[in-house]
């Protein structure tokens, strides 16, 4: 799991009634961060400061949240929790926690009025731990769905997944909240979670064109959010390259990815304990992200109108 990187902690807040939630990744002191946003429909906060060449280097936490743009307010709770513990960028007059955040659109799955708020972000921090991470339809993945190529009514339930790659002392972990427009592919290229409906997934191909007879997409209703963490010693530029490798992993597992209807966002965190070759770190990150995305759909639990892969395989619907 991503918590295989020493010092990384993960916590969820889950609304099982409204079908939304948020997930926080808390970082050890000195963690350097970067990130990259792709697709045509992002919802983010504090991502500009992650670009190479900007002043701030250290990241104190990352928030992944449901609730569309409303859910970004949960980052206020994460900042409050960190400030209470003296964590933040020292500006002489105050310590300001640096908490980049990104949202996914889950308003059409549960109660559209249910959104993570500052108290939800605070609660996710209270729940954060460095041990096993709960996966499936929890936290930011509570209302997540995938495979909407035939419209939202043909979607498959998804969630949160995590995975880790190790090579000696080098550790690279990933956590993904998967709400993609595209279908999820297994490592052999077969469709793991495919669109339900009139236009078969095999007709979609890998080009990413919208099916001619498909239901139009809901604007901004799709997004895959990823956090990659490593104990490698990276500068901000190399950390940015790591976030790009995370997107490569998403492209491996999601067909199509980074579309006009997705707001795919990848965050990269480096805690700096181990010297490592950049190419090796990036390759491990890509593999970990792809595995985390597949786990998100394999471990999800279906809700009314949105069955999960394991329920479809067992011949039962929620």
C-alpha positions as CSV (number, residue, x, y, z in Angstrom):
1,X,0.0,0.0,0.0
2,X,1.0,3.6,-0.3
3,X,1.7,3.6,3.4
4,X,4.7,1.3,2.6
5,X,6.5,4.6,2.2
6,X,7.6,5.4,5.7
7,X,5.9,8.4,7.2
8,X,2.9,8.4,4.8
9,X,-0.5,8.2,6.5
10,X,-3.9,7.8,4.9
11,X,-7.3,8.6,6.3
12,X,-10.9,8.4,4.9
13,X,-14.1,10.1,5.7
14,X,-17.1,8.3,4.3
15,X,-20.8,9.2,3.9
16,X,-22.5,5.9,3.2
17,X,-25.9,7.6,3.0
18,X,-25.1,10.5,0.7
19,X,-22.6,8.3,-1.2
20,X,-19.6,10.7,-1.1
21,X,-16.5,11.1,0.9
22,X,-12.9,12.3,1.0
23,X,-9.4,10.8,1.5
24,X,-6.3,12.6,2.9
25,X,-2.7,11.7,2.5
26,X,-0.5,13.2,5.2
27,X,3.2,13.6,4.7
28,X,6.2,13.4,7.0
29,X,8.3,16.6,7.5
30,X,10.4,17.6,4.6
31,X,8.3,15.9,1.9
32,X,8.7,17.5,-1.5
33,X,5.7,17.7,-3.8
34,X,4.7,18.3,-7.4
35,X,1.8,17.3,-9.7
36,X,0.2,17.6,-13.0
37,X,-3.4,18.1,-14.2
38,X,-4.7,16.7,-17.4
39,X,-8.1,16.5,-19.2
40,X,-10.7,19.1,-19.9
41,X,-12.7,19.2,-16.7
42,X,-10.5,19.5,-13.6
43,X,-11.4,20.7,-10.1
44,X,-8.4,21.6,-8.1
45,X,-6.9,23.7,-5.3
46,X,-3.2,24.8,-4.8
47,X,-2.0,22.9,-7.9
48,X,-0.2,25.9,-9.4
49,X,2.4,26.0,-6.6
50,X,3.3,22.4,-7.5
51,X,4.7,23.4,-10.9
52,X,8.5,23.4,-11.3
53,X,10.0,26.9,-10.9
54,X,7.5,27.9,-8.2
55,X,8.6,29.0,-4.7
56,X,7.0,26.4,-2.3
57,X,8.8,23.1,-2.2
58,X,7.3,21.2,0.7
59,X,3.8,19.6,0.9
60,X,2.1,18.7,4.2
61,X,-0.9,16.8,2.9
62,X,-3.0,16.0,-0.2
63,X,-6.8,15.8,-0.3
64,X,-8.8,13.8,-2.7
65,X,-12.5,14.4,-2.4
66,X,-15.9,13.8,-3.8
67,X,-18.6,16.5,-4.0
68,X,-17.5,18.2,-7.2
69,X,-16.2,21.8,-6.6
70,X,-18.2,21.9,-3.3
71,X,-15.9,19.2,-1.9
72,X,-12.8,21.5,-2.1
73,X,-13.9,23.1,1.1
74,X,-12.8,19.9,2.9
75,X,-9.2,21.1,2.5
76,X,-10.0,23.8,5.0
77,X,-10.5,21.1,7.6
78,X,-7.2,19.5,6.7
79,X,-5.4,22.8,7.0
80,X,-7.0,23.4,10.4
81,X,-6.0,20.0,11.7
82,X,-2.4,20.6,10.5
83,X,-2.2,24.1,11.9
84,X,-3.3,22.9,15.3
85,X,-0.3,20.6,15.3
86,X,2.2,23.3,14.3
87,X,2.6,21.9,10.8
88,X,3.0,24.3,7.9
89,X,5.2,26.7,5.8
90,X,6.9,29.1,8.2
91,X,6.0,32.6,7.1
92,X,7.3,34.3,10.3
93,X,3.8,35.4,11.3
94,X,2.1,32.1,10.9
95,X,2.6,28.5,9.7
96,X,0.6,27.9,6.6
97,X,-0.2,24.2,5.8
98,X,0.3,23.4,2.1
99,X,-2.6,21.1,1.1
100,X,-3.1,20.6,-2.6
101,X,-6.5,19.1,-3.4
102,X,-8.6,17.7,-6.3
103,X,-12.2,16.7,-6.6
104,X,-14.2,14.1,-8.5
105,X,-17.9,14.4,-9.5
106,X,-20.1,12.0,-7.6
107,X,-23.3,14.1,-7.3
108,X,-25.3,11.9,-9.6
109,X,-24.7,8.7,-7.6
110,X,-26.1,9.5,-4.2
111,X,-27.5,12.7,-2.7
112,X,-26.4,15.7,-4.8
113,X,-26.7,17.8,-1.6
114,X,-24.2,15.6,0.3
115,X,-20.7,17.0,0.0
116,X,-17.5,16.7,2.1
117,X,-17.0,19.9,4.1
118,X,-14.3,21.2,6.5
119,X,-15.4,18.8,9.3
120,X,-15.1,15.9,6.8
121,X,-11.5,16.8,6.0
122,X,-10.7,17.2,9.7
123,X,-12.2,13.8,10.4
124,X,-10.2,12.2,7.6
125,X,-7.0,13.5,9.3
126,X,-8.1,12.2,12.6
127,X,-8.5,8.7,11.0
128,X,-5.2,8.8,9.2
129,X,-2.8,6.0,10.0
130,X,0.4,4.4,8.6
131,X,-1.0,0.9,8.4
132,X,-3.4,-0.9,6.2
133,X,-5.5,1.4,3.9
134,X,-9.2,0.5,3.5
135,X,-10.0,0.1,-0.2
136,X,-13.1,0.0,-2.4
137,X,-16.1,2.3,-2.0
138,X,-14.8,4.4,0.8
139,X,-13.4,7.9,1.2
140,X,-13.1,9.8,-2.1
141,X,-14.2,6.7,-3.9
142,X,-17.5,6.3,-2.1
143,X,-19.5,7.7,-5.1
144,X,-17.0,6.9,-7.8
145,X,-18.0,5.2,-11.1
146,X,-16.2,4.2,-14.3
147,X,-17.0,3.1,-17.8
148,X,-19.5,5.8,-18.8
149,X,-18.9,5.5,-22.6
150,X,-22.5,4.6,-23.1
151,X,-23.7,7.3,-20.7
152,X,-23.9,7.5,-16.9
153,X,-26.6,4.8,-16.8
154,X,-24.2,2.2,-18.1
155,X,-21.5,2.9,-15.5
156,X,-19.8,0.5,-13.2
157,X,-19.2,1.2,-9.5
158,X,-15.6,2.1,-8.6
159,X,-13.7,3.3,-5.5
160,X,-10.3,3.8,-4.0
161,X,-7.3,1.5,-4.6
162,X,-3.7,1.4,-3.5
163,X,-0.6,-0.5,-4.4
164,X,3.2,-0.4,-3.8
165,X,6.3,-1.4,-5.7
166,X,9.6,-2.1,-4.0
167,X,13.2,-2.7,-5.1
168,X,15.6,-3.1,-2.2
169,X,15.3,0.0,-0.1
170,X,13.4,1.9,-2.8
171,X,9.6,2.1,-2.3
172,X,7.1,3.7,-4.6
173,X,3.4,3.6,-3.6
174,X,0.2,4.8,-5.2
175,X,-3.3,5.6,-4.2
176,X,-6.1,6.3,-6.7
177,X,-9.7,7.4,-6.5
178,X,-11.1,6.3,-9.9
179,X,-14.1,8.0,-11.4
180,X,-13.1,7.7,-15.1
181,X,-15.2,8.2,-18.2
182,X,-13.2,5.3,-19.7
183,X,-13.2,1.6,-19.1
184,X,-10.7,-0.2,-16.9
185,X,-8.3,-2.6,-18.5
186,X,-6.6,-5.6,-16.9
187,X,-2.8,-6.0,-17.2
188,X,-3.3,-8.2,-20.2
189,X,-5.4,-5.6,-22.1
190,X,-8.7,-7.3,-21.6
191,X,-11.6,-5.1,-20.3
192,X,-11.9,-5.4,-16.6
193,X,-14.8,-3.0,-16.1
194,X,-16.6,-2.2,-19.3
195,X,-19.4,0.1,-20.3
196,X,-22.9,-1.4,-20.1
197,X,-25.5,-0.6,-22.7
198,X,-26.2,-0.8,-26.4
199,X,-22.8,0.1,-27.7
200,X,-20.5,-2.7,-26.7
201,X,-17.1,-1.9,-25.2
202,X,-15.4,-3.8,-28.0
203,X,-16.8,-1.2,-30.5
204,X,-15.2,1.6,-28.7
205,X,-11.6,0.8,-29.6
206,X,-8.7,2.7,-28.2
207,X,-9.2,6.0,-30.0
208,X,-11.6,7.4,-27.3
209,X,-14.3,8.6,-29.7
210,X,-17.7,9.0,-28.1
211,X,-20.1,6.3,-29.4
212,X,-22.4,7.7,-32.1
213,X,-25.6,6.4,-30.3
214,X,-24.3,6.9,-26.8
215,X,-25.9,9.1,-24.2
216,X,-24.1,12.5,-24.0
217,X,-21.7,12.8,-21.1
218,X,-22.4,15.0,-18.0
219,X,-19.9,17.8,-18.1
220,X,-17.1,17.3,-15.6
221,X,-18.6,14.1,-14.3
222,X,-15.4,12.1,-14.6
223,X,-12.0,12.2,-13.0
224,X,-9.2,9.9,-11.8
225,X,-7.3,11.3,-8.8
226,X,-3.8,9.8,-8.0
227,X,-1.2,10.3,-5.3
228,X,2.2,8.7,-5.8
229,X,4.6,8.7,-2.9
230,X,8.2,7.5,-2.8
231,X,11.1,7.5,-0.4
232,X,13.5,8.5,-3.2
233,X,15.4,11.7,-3.0
234,X,14.0,13.9,-5.8
235,X,14.1,17.6,-6.6
236,X,10.9,19.4,-7.6
237,X,11.6,19.0,-11.3
238,X,12.1,15.2,-10.9
239,X,9.0,15.0,-8.7
240,X,7.1,16.7,-11.5
241,X,8.3,14.0,-13.9
242,X,7.1,11.4,-11.4
243,X,3.6,12.9,-11.6
244,X,3.7,12.5,-15.4
245,X,4.7,8.9,-15.0
246,X,1.6,8.5,-12.7
247,X,-0.5,9.7,-15.7
248,X,1.2,7.1,-17.8
249,X,0.0,4.4,-15.4
250,X,-3.5,5.8,-15.6
251,X,-3.4,5.6,-19.4
252,X,-2.3,2.0,-19.2
253,X,-5.3,1.0,-17.0
254,X,-8.0,3.4,-18.4
255,X,-9.3,3.5,-22.0
256,X,-9.7,6.3,-22.9
257,X,-8.1,8.6,-20.3
258,X,-7.4,12.4,-20.0
259,X,-10.5,13.1,-22.2
260,X,-12.4,16.4,-22.5
261,X,-14.8,15.1,-19.8
262,X,-12.1,14.0,-17.3
263,X,-10.2,16.1,-14.8
264,X,-7.4,13.7,-14.2
265,X,-4.9,14.9,-11.5
266,X,-1.8,13.2,-10.3
267,X,0.2,14.3,-7.2
268,X,3.8,13.2,-6.5
269,X,5.4,13.1,-3.1
270,X,9.0,12.4,-2.3
271,X,10.2,11.9,1.3
272,X,13.9,11.8,0.4
273,X,15.5,8.9,2.2
274,X,16.9,6.9,-0.7
275,X,19.0,7.7,-3.8
276,X,17.5,6.2,-6.9
277,X,17.6,6.4,-10.6
278,X,14.8,8.5,-12.1
279,X,13.9,6.0,-14.7
280,X,13.4,3.2,-12.1
281,X,11.2,5.4,-9.9
282,X,9.0,6.4,-12.8
283,X,8.6,2.8,-14.0
284,X,7.7,1.7,-10.5
285,X,5.2,4.6,-10.2
286,X,3.5,3.8,-13.5
287,X,3.1,0.1,-12.5
288,X,1.8,1.0,-9.0
289,X,-0.8,3.5,-10.3
290,X,-2.1,1.0,-12.8
291,X,-2.5,-1.7,-10.1
292,X,-4.1,0.8,-7.7
293,X,-6.7,1.7,-10.4
294,X,-7.6,-1.9,-11.0
295,X,-7.9,-2.6,-7.3
296,X,-10.3,0.4,-7.0
297,X,-12.8,-1.3,-9.3
298,X,-12.2,-4.9,-8.1
299,X,-12.8,-4.0,-4.5
300,X,-15.7,-1.7,-5.0
301,X,-19.2,-2.4,-3.7
302,X,-22.2,-1.7,-5.9
303,X,-25.1,0.7,-5.1
304,X,-28.5,0.9,-6.7
305,X,-28.2,1.5,-10.5
306,X,-24.4,1.1,-10.3
307,X,-23.3,-2.6,-10.0
308,X,-19.7,-3.5,-9.1
309,X,-17.5,-5.8,-11.2
310,X,-17.5,-8.5,-8.5
311,X,-21.3,-8.5,-8.3
312,X,-21.7,-8.7,-12.1
313,X,-19.3,-11.7,-12.1
314,X,-21.4,-13.3,-9.4
315,X,-24.6,-12.7,-11.3
316,X,-26.2,-10.4,-8.7
317,X,-27.0,-6.7,-8.7
318,X,-27.2,-4.4,-5.7
